[in-house]
Amino acid sequence: MERRKLQIRDLTLRDGQQSLFATRLSQKEIDKLLPFYENAGFYIMEVWGGAVPDSVMRYLDESPWDRLRTISKAMKGKSLLSALSRGRNLFGYVPYPDYVLEGFYKEAIANGLNVMRIFDALNDIDNVRESIRLINELGGIADGAVCYTVDPKPVAAPQEDSGFFKRLFGKKKAAPEPEKIFTDEYFVEKAKAMEALGAKIITLKDMAGLVTPARAASIIAKLKAAVKVPVDFHTHCTPGYGLASSVMAIINGVDILDTNIWWFGGGSAAPAIELVYLFCQKLGVEIEADMKAVGEIRKHLRAARQSLAAFDLQKDNFPREFDPLTDTLPADVEAHLDAAVAAAKANDYETLLSHCHAIEQYFGFPKPNELVKEAEVPGGMYSNMVAQLKSLNASDLLDDAMRLIPMVRRDAGLVPLVTPTSQIVGSQAVMVAIDRRAGKPDYTTKSNQFISLVKGEYGHTPVPVDPQFRAMITGDATEHPYDTSTYKRPENPALPELGGVKLAANREEELLLELLPNVANGFLRKRRAEEAAAAKAAAPEAEKAEAAGTAADDAPITGHTLTAPMPGTVVEIKVKPGDSVKKGQTVLVYEAMKMENEVEADRDGTVKRVFAAPGQPVAADAVLVEFE
């Protein structure tokens, strides 16, 4: 009898590094791994999309297009290459019109992309409709991903009880338990709708690792019965369910499983393929991957992880070395494996979890993160919040912000937490934490993206936003969907300091500028400056002089000031000394947690001095503008 086969989507080069190491894996390190990936036999390799286009420019000063081309050339078509697209939001943080989607998908497929996993952060089918159609028309494979989430725990009304934790979770003033929204049938109906639109793969996308073994069994079984296309299961190990839930997905017929290779597995990432292989051997399931080639990748992947120590929360606690093809398991670990398989077949989920945790503990993978489990957040969101707050010297805000996430999420319409909503909700939770620390009412400080989410511009939320809350946040109780006719294509300016060359030199760069204007602006300016230097052009001293002109002098501050509500980086200065401003006028735009925030004048006045320059980091409460 032929063994059942399980196809593998390897996440190591995209989601694995994003979840564990804040997307800092350089092209130099990837290039060392690619010769071993060529013959690994993975059905799909996820290498692009998600945070990669943003992060490789923002932190690594690398081209996202070069990354895709380089991997495609090295793989020679032996594995399908996939990217993660946020539907209407693509790889960015705001909705885009159809022509932007088409341009990006067309360029991606031309540069070697095969599979586009398409999801919407709100599970709004209208937001994935055009992406599925375009990918199919352009010759790609549309993978429709349904975002898994759970009904949140009741939370207390904000700032009514004394004590922070009691305000959030105290029973005395907790909101009544709402109707269950995220049932098995909810996810199945979303999957069927995506298949009807033309999705060739259906993925249950569990970005937070909240799918329990019981839910994995029930939802995967129902998906297999409801759709005709292959079903993929994507999860994370952050709260401790990942390995056990993957086992239940396999038992219940999942066609494709998402995994990482050893050093990039477990923790806030997906399970390690080596542990999945051990279970498949016991279950009589054949993994469609060359485990010997996987072992070669594993040998070189350790050094790649070591290069990421600055972003590795477990840099001093690497997993135990292990090769499932050659190493013998200790008797007690073998017993845990056998007991876990028996428990899985008997649908004894608690026993299965217990033995899976024992196996992971033996190998040295991180323990379940109880804070993440309680706050119900994805691993990538968590690692990025840690990295961002650390870089802004505000790490002490993390616990407060994490505890506020359920409240902010509920207020915003029970949105699933996946980029961009995870970034929006996470950033807003940080702002509320800062507001509370300063003794201000909740939501005194709001990001532009949170305002847009509550307004309705990202699409229909799973539960309607309370009109009174919408009015408080946006000034209007009525829902206003995104209007593509108002979209303004970012300018591609000439750079006089570099001889008048255009900022974006070709269509690829124009798309980067369109999708991620702030980070692409700095990235492309560096490219044009390098080209000018290579041509022995004059150094662009004008920019330095302009920045110096906005620097603060040493005179004491005597006038009214505007300060930074939270740590961030200045994006744009909209005023200069001598300007008259009105209350409510935007004087400065800064970025924090990848969200743009406007600083508005809190009174009428005349600008005396500006203490910030574009690109300059600012601390919380740093003085930005002084008025006469």
C-alpha positions as CSV (number, residue, x, y, z in Angstrom):
1,M,0.0,0.0,0.0
2,E,1.4,3.4,-1.0
3,R,2.1,5.7,1.9
4,R,0.2,8.9,2.0
5,K,2.4,11.9,1.0
6,L,2.7,15.3,2.7
7,Q,4.0,18.3,0.8
8,I,6.1,20.9,2.5
9,R,6.2,24.7,2.2
10,D,9.5,25.8,3.7
11,L,9.2,29.1,5.5
12,T,12.8,29.5,6.7
13,L,13.8,32.3,4.4
14,R,10.7,34.5,4.9
15,D,8.3,33.8,7.8
16,G,10.9,31.9,9.9
17,Q,13.3,34.8,10.0
18,Q,10.5,37.3,10.3
19,S,9.0,35.6,13.3
20,L,12.2,34.9,15.1
21,F,14.7,37.6,14.0
22,A,12.7,40.6,12.9
23,T,13.4,40.0,9.2
24,R,17.1,40.8,9.4
25,L,18.5,37.8,7.4
26,S,20.8,39.4,4.8
27,Q,21.2,38.4,1.2
28,K,24.8,37.5,1.9
29,E,23.7,34.8,4.3
30,I,20.9,33.6,2.0
31,D,23.4,33.2,-0.8
32,K,25.3,30.7,1.3
33,L,22.2,28.6,1.7
34,L,20.8,28.5,-1.8
35,P,23.1,25.8,-3.3
36,F,21.8,23.4,-0.7
37,Y,18.1,24.5,-1.2
38,E,18.2,23.6,-4.9
39,N,17.8,19.9,-4.4
40,A,15.8,19.9,-1.1
41,G,12.6,18.9,-2.9
42,F,10.3,21.4,-1.1
43,Y,7.0,21.7,-2.9
44,I,7.0,25.5,-2.1
45,M,9.6,27.8,-0.7
46,E,8.2,31.0,0.9
47,V,10.9,33.6,0.2
48,W,9.2,37.0,-0.4
49,G,6.4,39.2,0.6
50,G,5.2,39.8,4.1
51,A,7.7,42.1,5.8
52,V,10.6,41.3,3.4
53,P,10.2,44.2,0.9
54,D,9.9,46.7,3.7
55,S,12.6,45.3,6.0
56,V,15.3,44.5,3.4
57,M,15.2,48.2,2.4
58,R,14.7,49.6,5.8
59,Y,17.2,47.6,7.8
60,L,19.5,45.9,5.3
61,D,19.8,48.5,2.6
62,E,19.0,45.8,0.0
63,S,16.7,45.6,-3.0
64,P,13.6,43.3,-2.6
65,W,13.6,42.7,-6.4
66,D,17.2,41.6,-6.3
67,R,16.4,39.1,-3.5
68,L,13.6,37.5,-5.5
69,R,15.6,37.3,-8.7
70,T,18.6,35.8,-7.0
71,I,16.6,33.1,-5.3
72,S,14.7,32.3,-8.4
73,K,17.9,31.9,-10.5
74,A,19.5,29.7,-7.9
75,M,16.4,27.4,-7.6
76,K,16.2,26.8,-11.3
77,G,12.4,26.0,-11.1
78,K,12.9,23.0,-8.8
79,S,10.6,24.4,-6.0
80,L,7.8,26.8,-6.4
81,L,8.6,30.2,-4.9
82,S,5.9,31.9,-2.9
83,A,5.2,35.3,-1.4
84,L,2.7,36.5,1.1
85,S,0.4,39.3,-0.1
86,R,-2.0,41.3,2.1
87,G,-4.6,41.5,-0.6
88,R,-5.7,45.0,-1.1
89,N,-2.7,46.1,1.1
90,L,-0.1,44.1,-0.9
91,F,3.1,44.3,1.1
92,G,2.4,47.7,2.6
93,Y,0.1,49.1,5.3
94,V,-2.6,50.9,3.4
95,P,-5.2,49.8,0.7
96,Y,-4.1,50.3,-2.9
97,P,-6.1,50.6,-6.2
98,D,-6.2,47.7,-8.7
99,Y,-3.6,49.1,-11.1
100,V,-1.0,49.1,-8.3
101,L,-1.9,45.5,-7.5
102,E,-1.6,44.5,-11.1
103,G,1.8,46.2,-11.5
104,F,3.3,44.6,-8.5
105,Y,2.0,41.1,-9.3
106,K,3.1,41.3,-12.9
107,E,6.6,42.4,-11.9
108,A,6.8,39.7,-9.2
109,I,5.8,36.9,-11.5
110,A,8.2,38.2,-14.2
111,N,11.0,38.0,-11.6
112,G,10.4,34.3,-10.7
113,L,7.5,34.2,-8.3
114,N,5.1,31.2,-8.7
115,V,2.6,31.2,-5.8
116,M,1.0,34.3,-4.2
117,R,-0.6,33.5,-0.8
118,I,-3.3,36.1,-0.6
119,F,-5.0,37.1,2.6
120,D,-6.9,40.0,4.0
121,A,-6.3,41.1,7.6
122,L,-10.1,41.5,8.1
123,N,-11.0,38.3,6.2
124,D,-13.0,40.6,4.0
125,I,-13.5,38.6,0.8
126,D,-14.0,41.8,-1.3
127,N,-10.4,42.7,-0.4
128,V,-8.9,39.5,-2.0
129,R,-11.2,39.3,-5.1
130,E,-9.0,41.3,-7.5
131,S,-5.7,39.7,-6.3
132,I,-6.9,36.2,-6.9
133,R,-8.2,37.2,-10.4
134,L,-5.0,39.0,-11.3
135,I,-2.6,36.3,-10.1
136,N,-4.5,33.7,-12.1
137,E,-4.6,35.8,-15.2
138,L,-0.9,36.6,-15.0
139,G,0.1,33.0,-14.8
140,G,0.7,32.6,-11.1
141,I,-1.0,30.3,-8.6
142,A,-3.5,32.0,-6.3
143,D,-3.3,30.7,-2.7
144,G,-6.3,31.9,-0.7
145,A,-5.5,32.2,3.0
146,V,-8.1,32.5,5.7
147,C,-6.8,34.2,8.8
148,Y,-7.5,32.2,12.0
149,T,-8.4,34.2,15.0
150,V,-10.5,33.6,18.2
151,D,-13.2,35.4,20.0
152,P,-11.3,37.6,22.6
153,K,-11.8,37.2,26.3
154,P,-14.0,39.8,28.0
155,V,-12.1,42.9,29.1
156,A,-13.0,45.7,31.6
157,A,-14.0,49.1,30.5
158,P,-10.9,51.3,30.2
159,Q,-9.7,53.4,33.1
160,E,-12.6,52.8,35.4
161,D,-11.1,50.6,38.1
162,S,-7.9,51.4,39.9
163,G,-4.9,49.3,39.0
164,F,-3.8,48.6,35.5
165,F,-4.5,44.8,35.3
166,K,-7.8,45.2,37.0
167,R,-8.9,47.8,34.5
168,L,-8.3,45.3,31.7
169,F,-9.3,41.9,33.1
170,G,-11.2,42.6,36.4
171,K,-14.5,40.7,36.7
172,K,-16.4,43.5,38.3
173,K,-16.7,45.6,35.2
174,A,-16.0,43.1,32.5
175,A,-18.1,43.4,29.3
176,P,-20.7,40.6,28.8
177,E,-19.6,37.6,26.8
178,P,-20.4,38.4,23.1
179,E,-21.8,36.0,20.6
180,K,-19.2,33.6,19.2
181,I,-18.1,34.9,15.8
182,F,-15.1,32.8,14.8
183,T,-16.6,29.3,14.6
184,D,-15.4,26.4,12.3
185,E,-18.2,27.3,9.9
186,Y,-16.9,30.9,9.7
187,F,-13.5,29.8,8.4
188,V,-15.0,27.1,6.1
189,E,-17.4,29.7,4.5
190,K,-14.4,32.1,3.9
191,A,-12.4,29.2,2.3
192,K,-15.3,28.3,0.0
193,A,-15.7,31.9,-1.1
194,M,-12.0,32.1,-2.0
195,E,-12.2,28.8,-3.9
196,A,-15.2,30.1,-5.8
197,L,-13.1,33.2,-6.8
198,G,-10.4,31.0,-8.2
199,A,-8.0,30.1,-5.4
200,K,-5.9,27.0,-6.4
201,I,-4.8,26.4,-2.8
202,I,-6.6,27.1,0.5
203,T,-4.5,27.9,3.6
204,L,-5.7,28.1,7.2
205,K,-3.4,30.8,8.2
206,D,-2.8,30.7,12.0
207,M,-0.4,33.7,12.4
208,A,-0.7,33.8,16.2
209,G,-0.4,30.0,16.8
210,L,-3.8,30.0,18.5
211,V,-5.2,26.9,16.7
212,T,-5.4,24.3,19.4
213,P,-5.0,20.6,18.4
214,A,-8.8,20.2,18.7
215,R,-9.5,23.1,16.4
216,A,-6.8,21.9,13.9
217,A,-8.6,18.5,13.8
218,S,-12.1,20.0,13.3
219,I,-11.3,22.8,10.9
220,I,-8.9,20.9,8.7
221,A,-11.4,18.0,8.4
222,K,-14.2,20.4,7.5
223,L,-12.0,22.2,5.0
224,K,-11.1,18.9,3.3
225,A,-14.7,18.0,3.0
226,A,-15.8,21.5,1.8
227,V,-13.2,22.4,-0.9
228,K,-11.7,20.5,-3.8
229,V,-8.3,22.3,-4.0
230,P,-5.3,21.3,-1.7
231,V,-5.5,22.5,1.9
232,D,-2.4,24.0,3.6
233,F,-1.9,24.5,7.3
234,H,0.2,27.4,8.6
235,T,0.8,27.9,12.3
236,H,3.3,29.1,14.9
237,C,4.6,27.6,18.1
238,T,4.5,30.8,20.2
239,P,1.7,29.7,22.7
240,G,2.8,26.1,22.6
241,Y,0.2,24.5,20.2
242,G,2.1,24.5,16.9
243,L,3.7,21.0,16.9
244,A,0.7,19.2,18.3
245,S,-1.8,21.1,16.1
246,S,0.4,20.2,13.0
247,V,0.2,16.6,14.0
248,M,-3.6,16.8,14.2
249,A,-3.7,18.6,10.8
250,I,-1.7,15.7,9.2
251,I,-4.0,13.1,10.7
252,N,-7.0,14.9,9.4
253,G,-5.7,15.0,5.8
254,V,-4.0,18.3,5.3
255,D,-2.2,18.3,1.9
256,I,0.6,20.9,2.6
257,L,2.2,21.8,5.9
258,D,4.3,24.9,6.6
259,T,7.6,24.2,8.4
260,N,11.0,25.8,9.1
261,I,14.4,24.1,9.3
262,W,15.7,23.4,12.8
263,W,17.6,26.5,13.8
264,F,14.7,28.7,12.5
265,G,11.9,26.6,13.9
266,G,9.9,26.6,17.1
267,G,9.4,29.5,19.4
268,S,7.4,32.2,17.7
269,A,8.0,30.5,14.3
270,A,6.4,27.4,12.7
271,P,7.4,23.9,13.8
272,A,10.7,22.4,12.7
273,I,10.5,20.0,9.8
274,E,12.8,17.6,11.7
275,L,10.2,17.1,14.4
276,V,7.4,16.8,11.9
277,Y,9.4,14.1,10.1
278,L,9.7,12.1,13.3
279,F,5.9,12.1,13.7
280,C,5.3,11.3,10.0
281,Q,7.6,8.3,10.4
282,K,5.3,7.0,13.2
283,L,2.2,7.9,11.3
284,G,3.2,6.2,8.0
285,V,3.2,9.5,6.1
286,E,5.9,10.3,3.6
287,I,7.3,13.8,3.6
288,E,7.9,15.1,0.1
289,A,11.3,16.6,0.8
290,D,14.9,15.3,0.7
291,M,15.8,15.2,4.4
292,K,19.5,14.6,3.5
293,A,19.5,17.9,1.6
294,V,17.6,19.5,4.5
295,G,20.4,18.3,6.8
296,E,23.0,20.2,4.6
297,I,20.9,23.3,4.9
298,R,20.7,22.8,8.6
299,K,24.5,22.7,8.9
300,H,24.9,26.1,7.3
301,L,21.8,27.6,8.9
302,R,23.3,27.6,12.3
303,A,25.9,30.2,11.2
304,A,23.2,32.2,9.6
305,R,21.3,32.3,12.9
306,Q,24.5,33.2,14.8
307,S,24.8,36.3,12.5
308,L,21.4,37.4,13.8
309,A,22.4,37.4,17.5
310,A,21.4,41.0,17.9
311,F,17.8,40.2,17.1
312,D,17.7,36.6,18.6
313,L,15.7,36.5,21.9
314,Q,17.2,33.0,22.4
315,K,20.8,33.6,21.3
316,D,22.1,31.9,24.4
317,N,19.7,29.0,24.2
318,F,20.1,27.3,20.8
319,P,18.2,24.0,20.4
320,R,20.2,20.8,20.8
321,E,22.0,19.5,17.6
322,F,19.9,16.8,16.0
323,D,19.8,14.9,12.7
324,P,16.6,12.7,12.4
325,L,18.3,10.5,9.8
326,T,21.3,9.5,11.9
327,D,20.7,10.3,15.5
328,T,19.0,7.9,17.9
329,L,16.5,9.3,20.3
330,P,16.9,8.6,24.0
331,A,14.4,6.0,25.3
332,D,12.3,8.5,27.2
333,V,12.0,10.8,24.2
334,E,11.0,7.9,22.0
335,A,8.4,7.0,24.6
336,H,7.0,10.6,24.5
337,L,6.8,10.4,20.7
338,D,4.9,7.1,20.8
339,A,2.6,8.3,23.5
340,A,2.0,11.6,21.6
341,V,1.0,9.6,18.4
342,A,-1.3,7.4,20.4
343,A,-2.9,10.4,22.0
344,A,-3.3,12.1,18.7
345,K,-5.1,9.1,17.1
346,A,-7.4,8.9,20.1
347,N,-8.1,12.7,20.0
348,D,-6.7,13.1,23.5
349,Y,-5.5,16.6,22.9
350,E,-4.2,17.4,26.4
351,T,-2.1,14.3,26.5
352,L,-0.8,15.1,23.0
353,L,0.2,18.6,24.1
354,S,1.9,17.4,27.2
355,H,4.1,14.9,25.3
356,C,4.8,17.4,22.5
357,H,6.0,19.9,25.1
358,A,8.2,17.3,26.7
359,I,9.8,16.6,23.3
360,E,10.3,20.2,22.5
361,Q,11.8,20.7,26.0
362,Y,14.3,17.9,25.5
363,F,15.5,19.5,22.2
364,G,15.7,22.9,23.8
365,F,13.0,24.8,21.9
366,P,11.5,27.8,23.8
367,K,8.7,27.1,26.2
368,P,5.2,28.3,25.4
369,N,4.9,32.1,25.8
370,E,2.1,32.7,28.2
371,L,2.0,36.5,27.7
372,V,1.6,36.0,23.9
373,K,-1.0,33.3,24.6
374,E,-3.0,35.6,26.9
375,A,-2.8,38.6,24.6
376,E,-3.5,36.5,21.5
377,V,-0.9,38.0,19.2
378,P,1.2,36.6,16.3
379,G,4.9,35.8,16.8
380,G,6.0,38.2,14.1
381,M,4.1,41.0,15.7
382,Y,5.6,40.2,19.1
383,S,9.2,40.0,17.8
384,N,8.8,43.2,15.8
385,M,7.3,45.0,18.8
386,V,10.3,43.9,20.9
387,A,12.8,45.0,18.2
388,Q,11.1,48.3,17.5
389,L,10.8,49.2,21.2
390,K,14.3,48.2,21.9
391,S,15.6,50.3,19.1
392,L,13.6,53.3,20.5
393,N,14.9,52.7,24.0
394,A,11.3,52.0,25.2
395,S,11.4,48.3,26.1
396,D,9.7,49.0,29.4
397,L,6.5,49.6,27.6
398,L,6.2,46.1,26.2
399,D,4.3,44.4,29.0
400,D,1.8,47.2,29.3
401,A,1.2,47.4,25.5
402,M,0.8,43.6,25.3
403,R,-1.9,43.6,28.0
404,L,-3.8,46.4,26.2
405,I,-3.9,44.6,22.8
406,P,-7.2,42.7,23.6
407,M,-9.0,45.9,24.4
408,V,-7.7,47.8,21.4
409,R,-8.6,44.9,19.1
410,R,-12.2,44.7,20.5
411,D,-12.7,48.4,20.1
412,A,-11.5,48.2,16.4
413,G,-14.1,45.6,15.5
414,L,-12.5,42.2,16.5
415,V,-9.9,42.4,13.7
416,P,-7.6,39.4,13.3
417,L,-4.1,40.2,14.3
418,V,-2.0,39.9,11.1
419,T,-0.1,42.6,9.2
420,P,-1.2,45.3,8.8
421,T,-3.8,45.1,11.5
422,S,-1.3,43.6,14.0
423,Q,1.0,46.6,13.4
424,I,-1.9,49.0,13.7
425,V,-3.3,47.5,16.9
426,G,0.2,46.9,18.4
427,S,1.2,50.5,17.7
428,Q,-2.1,51.8,19.1
429,A,-1.7,49.7,22.2
430,V,1.7,51.3,22.8
431,M,0.2,54.7,22.4
432,V,-2.6,54.0,24.9
433,A,0.1,52.7,27.3
434,I,2.0,56.0,26.9
435,D,-1.2,58.0,27.3
436,R,-2.0,56.1,30.6
437,R,1.5,56.6,31.8
438,A,1.1,60.3,31.2
439,G,-2.3,60.4,32.9
440,K,-4.2,61.1,29.7
441,P,-7.4,59.5,28.5
442,D,-7.2,56.4,26.3
443,Y,-6.8,57.1,22.6
444,T,-5.5,60.7,23.2
445,T,-2.8,59.7,20.8
446,K,-3.8,57.9,17.6
447,S,-2.0,56.8,14.5
448,N,-3.3,57.7,11.1
449,Q,-3.7,54.0,10.3
450,F,-5.8,53.3,13.4
451,I,-8.0,56.2,12.4
452,S,-8.4,54.7,8.9
453,L,-9.1,51.2,10.3
454,V,-11.9,52.5,12.6
455,K,-13.2,54.7,9.8
456,G,-13.7,51.7,7.6
457,E,-11.0,52.3,5.0
458,Y,-9.4,48.9,5.4
459,G,-12.7,47.1,4.8
460,H,-15.5,45.5,6.8
461,T,-14.4,44.4,10.2
462,P,-15.7,41.0,11.5
463,V,-17.9,42.9,14.0
464,P,-19.1,46.4,13.3
465,V,-17.2,49.2,15.1
466,D,-19.4,50.9,17.7
467,P,-20.5,54.2,16.2
468,Q,-19.8,56.2,19.3
469,F,-16.2,54.8,19.4
470,R,-15.8,55.6,15.7
471,A,-17.0,59.1,16.3
472,M,-14.5,59.5,19.2
473,I,-11.7,58.3,17.0
474,T,-12.5,59.8,13.6
475,G,-15.0,62.6,14.3
476,D,-17.7,60.8,12.4
477,A,-19.9,57.9,13.5
478,T,-20.5,56.8,9.9
479,E,-18.4,54.1,8.3
480,H,-16.5,55.3,5.3
481,P,-14.9,52.7,3.0
482,Y,-11.6,53.3,1.1
483,D,-12.2,55.2,-2.1
484,T,-9.6,54.3,-4.7
485,S,-10.4,57.5,-6.6
486,T,-8.7,59.5,-3.9
487,Y,-5.5,57.6,-4.1
488,K,-2.5,59.8,-5.0
489,R,0.5,58.2,-6.6
490,P,3.7,59.2,-4.8
491,E,5.8,61.7,-6.7
492,N,8.9,60.5,-8.4
493,P,10.9,63.7,-8.0
494,A,14.0,64.8,-9.8
495,L,17.0,65.2,-7.5
496,P,18.8,68.5,-8.4
497,E,21.6,67.8,-6.0
498,L,22.4,64.7,-8.1
499,G,22.2,66.3,-11.5
500,G,18.4,66.1,-11.9
501,V,18.1,62.3,-12.0
502,K,14.8,60.8,-11.1
503,L,14.5,59.2,-7.6
504,A,13.1,56.0,-9.0
505,A,15.1,54.9,-12.1
506,N,12.7,52.2,-13.5
507,R,9.4,50.5,-13.0
508,E,10.6,48.2,-10.2
509,E,11.7,51.2,-8.2
510,E,8.6,53.2,-9.0
511,L,6.6,50.3,-7.5
512,L,8.7,50.3,-4.4
513,L,8.1,54.1,-4.1
514,E,4.4,53.6,-4.6
515,L,4.1,50.7,-2.1
516,L,6.4,51.8,0.7
517,P,7.0,55.5,0.0
518,N,8.8,56.5,3.2
519,V,11.4,53.7,3.4
520,A,11.8,53.5,-0.4
521,N,12.5,57.2,-0.5
522,G,15.6,56.9,1.7
523,F,16.7,53.6,0.0
524,L,16.5,55.0,-3.5
525,R,18.2,58.2,-2.6
526,K,21.1,56.1,-1.4
527,R,21.2,54.3,-4.7
528,R,21.2,57.5,-6.8
529,A,23.9,58.9,-4.5
530,E,26.0,55.8,-5.0
531,E,25.6,56.0,-8.8
532,A,26.6,59.7,-8.7
533,A,29.6,58.9,-6.6
534,A,30.6,56.1,-9.0
535,A,30.4,58.7,-11.8
536,K,32.6,61.0,-9.8
537,A,29.8,63.5,-9.3
538,A,29.9,66.0,-6.5
539,A,28.8,64.9,-3.1
540,P,25.3,66.0,-2.2
541,E,26.2,68.5,0.4
542,A,22.9,70.3,0.0
543,E,21.0,67.7,2.0
544,K,23.5,68.0,4.8
545,A,23.2,71.8,4.8
546,E,19.4,71.6,4.8
547,A,19.4,69.2,7.8
548,A,21.9,71.4,9.6
549,G,19.7,74.4,9.1
550,T,16.9,72.8,11.1
551,A,19.1,71.8,14.0
552,A,18.4,73.5,17.3
553,D,20.6,76.2,18.6
554,D,21.8,76.5,22.2
555,A,19.4,79.2,23.3
556,P,17.1,78.2,26.2
557,I,13.6,77.3,25.4
558,T,11.2,80.0,26.6
559,G,8.1,79.5,24.5
560,H,5.3,76.9,24.3
561,T,6.5,73.6,22.9
562,L,5.2,70.5,21.1
563,T,6.8,67.2,22.1
564,A,6.9,63.7,20.6
565,P,4.1,61.6,22.1
566,M,6.2,58.4,21.7
567,P,9.7,57.4,20.4
568,G,10.0,57.4,16.6
569,T,11.7,58.8,13.5
570,V,10.9,62.1,11.9
571,V,9.4,61.7,8.4
572,E,8.5,65.2,7.3
573,I,8.6,68.8,8.7
574,K,5.6,70.8,7.5
575,V,6.5,74.2,9.1
576,K,9.5,76.5,9.4
577,P,10.5,79.3,11.7
578,G,8.2,82.3,11.2
579,D,5.2,80.3,10.0
580,S,1.9,81.1,11.6
581,V,-0.1,77.9,12.5
582,K,-3.6,77.3,13.6
583,K,-4.8,74.9,16.3
584,G,-5.2,71.4,14.8
585,Q,-2.7,72.1,11.9
586,T,-0.2,69.3,11.2
587,V,3.3,70.6,11.9
588,L,5.3,67.4,11.7
589,V,4.9,63.7,10.7
590,Y,6.9,61.0,12.4
591,E,7.0,57.2,12.2
592,A,6.8,54.8,15.2
593,M,6.3,51.0,15.0
594,K,6.0,51.4,11.2
595,M,3.0,53.7,11.6
596,E,2.9,57.3,10.5
597,N,1.7,59.8,13.1
598,E,0.9,63.4,12.8
599,V,1.8,66.0,15.5
600,E,-0.7,68.8,15.5
601,A,-0.5,72.3,16.9
602,D,-2.5,72.4,20.2
603,R,-3.0,76.2,19.9
604,D,-2.7,79.1,17.4
605,G,0.9,80.5,17.3
606,T,4.0,81.4,15.4
607,V,6.8,78.9,15.0
608,K,10.0,80.1,16.7
609,R,12.3,77.1,16.2
610,V,12.2,73.5,14.8
611,F,14.2,71.0,16.8
612,A,14.0,68.0,14.4
613,A,15.1,67.0,10.9
614,P,13.8,64.4,8.5
615,G,15.3,61.0,9.3
616,Q,16.2,62.0,12.9
617,P,15.2,59.6,15.7
618,V,13.3,61.3,18.6
619,A,12.7,60.1,22.1
620,A,9.3,60.2,23.9
621,D,8.7,63.8,25.1
622,A,11.5,65.2,23.0
623,V,10.9,68.9,22.1
624,L,10.0,69.1,18.4
625,V,8.8,72.6,17.8
626,E,9.0,75.8,19.9
627,F,6.5,78.7,19.4
628,E,6.9,82.4,20.0
